[in-house]
């Protein structure tokens, strides 16, 4: 079997060659050679990188296959692997996708994983097409998520290999504390949430394109806490979080019901009457027992009736009617009129509009960067508009022209350029939290007072 993977802008090429040997009464899978090529590197530096990559792969294959290594002396080392070949390559794929091989092989380089492509040549007649399909599916580039500012997003994340990520009330309370903190930091509205032992759901409405950043912060912070508490290392969540941009009028009420009934589908709660006593969802907030100020249960309840008593009665009836609806335990709600894109839920017009908005935003950012527009350029434009010195944008103060200009600059860099909080913070000498808060003030200001700043 030969597999060659091209990673990044042609900057790295990893190659793995595997031979399968068979003997009568004994079947062993042997990985014969591991090599790495680093274009643009030569001499001792390239050799060091090659050695690091080989050492990493040797240790990885030895761990996932047999604990005994026949030879660890070089690229032609042989490893008896007791698992079948698909299991071995699955382990390699996971490591490459999660960046471990890149860190081990190219420590001083900063690379963006743009594309992973593979061609497989199987020399064994009894490896079925199922294995081929599974291997290709495992390493195909993942489709980027669609973030539609101002629209609902149904978000879910699951523990690695289905493991429990909430093992105590302390864990759940800490996660909810982090969730509230980051919702407030990025000005994201939350209408419903539910925590299961091994996954969570929530329904949010981000005003801009900060949902991805918030989720990385949330999952990263909780993973560090979880590993420290449990005395473990490694990944906590399975792959990336999932997010579906959702049409408000079609799915708001259905998503509320789906999230709140999750404890029953997961068999954590057995009866509908017991759902009101389940502490780890926003169902209790909707019933009039609010616990978290960041959960906008009142706004959600208004979708069920004009006054509170009618809305509560309609909400409880709606929840009860959903018990027999056959949703998968950790799936996503989808309607009959949903268009052919799993990242967006809604009628065809809504899906087309969401995808077009996403494409337009990305194209606009690419065009600005192609013209050489950067954070410095935006700072000059904004300082000129507000008639302040560019250097003054870094000065402290909240209630003056400098503060307003800084907030608008942060907003424009986030929305128009797609700059990260870290990039803006390094330019302005602000923390990432400070940049997020400033960008939110800038967005509020530009909504109330449209500006004529062309970048």
TORTI-756156 format. One record per residue (C-alpha): x, y, z. Coordinates in steps of 0.05 Angstrom, whole numbers, padded with zeros to 5 digits, always signed. Layout:
XYZ ...
END
This chain:
+00000+00000+00000 +00027+00068-00018 -00002+00132+00008 +00024+00202-00005 -00005+00262+00030 +00006+00335+00009 -00004+00382+00067 -00006+00458+00064 +00014+00502+00005 +00061+00451-00022 +00104+00464+00039 +00104+00393+00067 +00098+00325+00035 +00092+00264+00079 +00098+00196+00047 +00085+00128+00077 +00098+00062+00044 +00068-00001+00073 +00077-00073+00051 +00033-00130+00073 +00066-00198+00083 +00030-00263+00093 +00054-00331+00115 +00016-00396+00121 -00020-00396+00188 +00005-00326+00206 -00020-00259+00182 +00020-00197+00199 +00013-00126+00173 +00081-00093+00167 +00093-00020+00155 +00158-00019+00115 +00180+00052+00108 +00165+00122+00131 +00195+00182+00097 +00185+00257+00099 +00205+00310+00049 +00209+00383+00067 +00215+00426+00003 +00261+00485+00012 +00301+00451+00067 +00367+00418+00057 +00428+00395+00094 +00429+00380+00169 +00366+00419+00183 +00325+00377+00134 +00356+00313+00161 +00336+00332+00233 +00264+00343+00210 +00264+00276+00174 +00291+00241+00236 +00238+00274+00280 +00182+00252+00234 +00208+00181+00228 +00216+00175+00303 +00145+00200+00313 +00115+00151+00264 +00155+00093+00291 +00131+00106+00361 +00059+00117+00338 +00056+00054+00297 +00089+00014+00351 +00037+00040+00401 -00023+00026+00358 +00002-00041+00333 +00049-00085+00373 +00087-00065+00435 +00149-00100+00407 +00192-00066+00354 +00238-00112+00315 +00283-00056+00293 +00282+00019+00306 +00343+00038+00268 +00318+00075+00207 +00268+00085+00152 +00268+00012+00132 +00248-00012+00201 +00195-00067+00204 +00137-00069+00253 +00092-00129+00265 +00022-00100+00272 -00030-00145+00302 -00089-00102+00280 -00115-00102+00209 -00088-00051+00161 -00150-00006+00164 -00140+00003+00239 -00067+00022+00230 -00083+00074+00177 -00141+00101+00218 -00092+00115+00274 -00044+00151+00226 -00102+00191+00197 -00126+00215+00265 -00056+00237+00284 -00046+00276+00220 -00114+00308+00224 -00103+00330+00296 -00035+00360+00280 +00008+00315+00322 +00052+00293+00264 +00062+00365+00242 +00083+00386+00312 +00131+00328+00318 +00159+00336+00248 +00161+00411+00239 +00167+00442+00307 +00193+00511+00285 +00144+00519+00227 +00074+00549+00230 +00031+00515+00178 -00042+00520+00159 -00072+00453+00142 -00105+00472+00076 -00116+00406+00042 -00105+00331+00051 -00109+00288-00010 -00092+00216-00019 -00088+00162-00071 -00089+00090-00047 -00063+00030-00083 -00082-00035-00049 -00042-00096-00068 -00084-00144-00026 -00144-00176-00058 -00185-00185+00005 -00186-00111+00028 -00256-00093+00010 -00282-00029-00022 -00312-00012+00046 -00242-00001+00074 -00224+00042+00014 -00286+00086+00024 -00275+00092+00099 -00202+00112+00089 -00218+00164+00036 -00275+00193+00078 -00230+00197+00139 -00178+00242+00106 -00220+00284+00058 -00217+00358+00075 -00273+00379+00121 -00323+00429+00096 -00320+00495+00131 -00378+00514+00176 -00427+00567+00154 -00435+00625+00202 -00492+00672+00185 -00492+00734+00228 -00558+00747+00263 -00587+00678+00249 -00599+00619+00295 -00545+00566+00302 -00555+00497+00332 -00489+00477+00364 -00467+00410+00391 -00403+00376+00414 -00390+00305+00437 -00337+00272+00480 -00281+00234+00447 -00303+00164+00429 -00368+00176+00467 -00334+00184+00534 -00369+00223+00590 -00345+00295+00591 -00389+00315+00650 -00375+00268+00708 -00399+00310+00766 -00442+00371+00783 -00377+00409+00792 -00359+00395+00719 -00427+00417+00695 -00426+00481+00736 -00357+00498+00711 -00377+00487+00639 -00439+00532+00648 -00396+00585+00680 -00350+00584+00619 -00409+00584+00571 -00439+00646+00605 -00372+00680+00606 -00358+00671+00532 -00430+00686+00511 -00424+00753+00545 -00354+00765+00518 -00377+00756+00446 -00447+00784+00454 -00479+00719+00432 -00551+00707+00452 -00570+00638+00478 -00642+00612+00478 -00635+00539+00500 -00582+00490+00525 -00577+00420+00551 -00519+00379+00581 -00517+00304+00573 -00463+00260+00604 -00423+00256+00539 -00446+00315+00497 -00482+00382+00499 -00529+00423+00456 -00547+00496+00454 -00584+00545+00409 -00551+00613+00398 -00555+00674+00355 -00486+00707+00342 -00489+00780+00318 -00425+00771+00277 -00377+00717+00256 -00349+00703+00325 -00383+00637+00339 -00323+00596+00317 -00276+00636+00362 -00324+00629+00421 -00329+00554+00412 -00254+00544+00408 -00247+00584+00473 -00304+00546+00507 -00282+00476+00487 -00208+00492+00497 -00218+00521+00567 -00263+00463+00588 -00215+00411+00559 -00158+00439+00600 -00201+00438+00663 -00225+00368+00649 -00156+00340+00637 -00128+00373+00699 -00186+00348+00742 -00183+00277+00716 -00107+00273+00713 -00106+00257+00639 -00077+00285+00575 -00101+00289+00503 -00164+00307+00468 -00231+00313+00504 -00279+00328+00448 -00291+00286+00386 -00268+00325+00326 -00294+00396+00318 -00359+00421+00346 -00419+00417+00299 -00460+00478+00280 -00520+00486+00234 -00545+00555+00214 -00620+00551+00220 -00680+00590+00193 -00713+00624+00252 -00786+00622+00234 -00785+00550+00212 -00744+00517+00267 -00740+00560+00329 -00794+00525+00368 -00775+00456+00342 -00703+00466+00363 -00724+00488+00433 -00764+00424+00439 -00709+00381+00410 -00657+00407+00459 -00701+00403+00520 -00723+00332+00505 -00651+00309+00498 -00649+00281+00569 -00708+00236+00553 -00678+00211+00487 -00612+00197+00523 -00653+00161+00578 -00623+00205+00631 -00695+00224+00649 -00750+00171+00641 -00814+00211+00646 -00838+00279+00622 -00859+00297+00692 -00787+00285+00715 -00759+00332+00662 -00778+00393+00704 -00730+00369+00759 -00672+00358+00711 -00623+00413+00730 -00578+00411+00669 -00621+00441+00615 -00658+00507+00604 -00726+00472+00608 -00731+00494+00680 -00718+00566+00659 -00777+00562+00612 -00821+00535+00668 -00805+00597+00710 -00744+00574+00750 -00689+00616+00719 -00618+00600+00740 -00575+00634+00688 -00583+00706+00666 -00549+00692+00599 -00605+00643+00578 -00660+00684+00545 -00717+00637+00564 -00766+00695+00567 -00754+00712+00494 -00761+00639+00474 -00825+00631+00513 -00856+00691+00477 -00855+00649+00413 -00909+00606+00445 -00960+00659+00465 -00974+00733+00477 -00978+00729+00553 -00938+00686+00600 -00994+00639+00623 -01017+00624+00552 -00945+00616+00528 -00927+00569+00585 -00988+00526+00572 -00973+00523+00497 -00900+00508+00511 -00915+00449+00556 -00965+00421+00506 -00914+00429+00450 -00860+00393+00491 -00907+00336+00507 -00926+00327+00433 -00852+00317+00416 -00839+00256+00459 -00856+00207+00404 -00818+00244+00349 -00761+00199+00328 -00698+00242+00330 -00629+00212+00337 -00600+00222+00405 -00546+00271+00382 -00571+00290+00314 -00597+00355+00286 -00666+00377+00269 -00680+00382+00195 -00744+00398+00159 -00775+00370+00095 -00759+00433+00056 -00686+00435+00076 -00639+00446+00016 -00581+00400+00000 -00529+00427+00050 -00523+00397+00119 -00491+00460+00146 -00556+00501+00138 -00628+00485+00156 -00685+00521+00123 -00724+00528+00059 -00685+00531-00006 -00687+00607-00009 -00658+00614+00061 -00603+00563+00047 -00583+00596-00018 -00581+00664+00016 -00539+00638+00074 -00489+00605+00028 -00485+00667-00016 -00473+00712+00044 -00417+00666+00067 -00385+00665-00002 -00392+00740-00010 -00360+00754+00057 -00301+00708+00043 -00292+00738-00027 -00294+00809+00001 -00241+00792+00053 -00197+00758+00001 -00203+00819-00045 -00183+00867+00010 -00123+00825+00029 -00103+00819-00044 -00102+00895-00047 -00055+00897+00012 -00108+00922+00062 -00087+00902+00132 -00098+00924+00204 -00050+00982+00195 -00090+01007+00134 -00156+01004+00173 -00124+01041+00231 -00102+01097+00184 -00172+01103+00153 -00207+01104+00220 -00159+01153+00252 -00166+01199+00192 -00243+01196+00197 -00242+01212+00272 -00185+01262+00265 -00139+01229+00315 -00068+01205+00310 -00061+01131+00291 -00016+01120+00351 -00070+01149+00396 -00114+01088+00382 -00070+01050+00430 -00082+01098+00487 -00129+01081+00543 -00196+01115+00554 -00269+01099+00542 -00308+01163+00536 -00272+01201+00481 -00261+01201+00406 -00200+01156+00413 -00241+01102+00448 -00296+01107+00396 -00246+01103+00339 -00212+01043+00371 -00279+01007+00378 -00298+01021+00306 -00229+00998+00282 -00236+00933+00320 -00305+00922+00290 -00282+00935+00219 -00221+00891+00226 -00265+00834+00251 -00322+00841+00202 -00287+00865+00139 -00218+00836+00143 -00234+00775+00185 -00174+00790+00230 -00167+00748+00293 -00173+00777+00363 -00100+00761+00374 -00077+00799+00311 -00117+00861+00330 -00096+00856+00403 -00022+00854+00384 -00031+00916+00342 -00068+00955+00396 -00034+00926+00457 -00100+00899+00481 -00120+00831+00509 -00164+00788+00465 -00222+00800+00514 -00211+00875+00507 -00213+00870+00432 -00278+00829+00434 -00311+00880+00479 -00286+00939+00437 -00311+00906+00373 -00379+00896+00405 -00382+00971+00423 -00361+00988+00353 -00415+00945+00323 -00468+00977+00368 -00443+01047+00348 -00442+01033+00273 -00513+01005+00276 -00538+01068+00309 -00494+01116+00270 -00475+01089+00201 -00405+01110+00181 -00377+01128+00113 -00309+01095+00120 -00285+01061+00058 -00229+01012+00067 
END
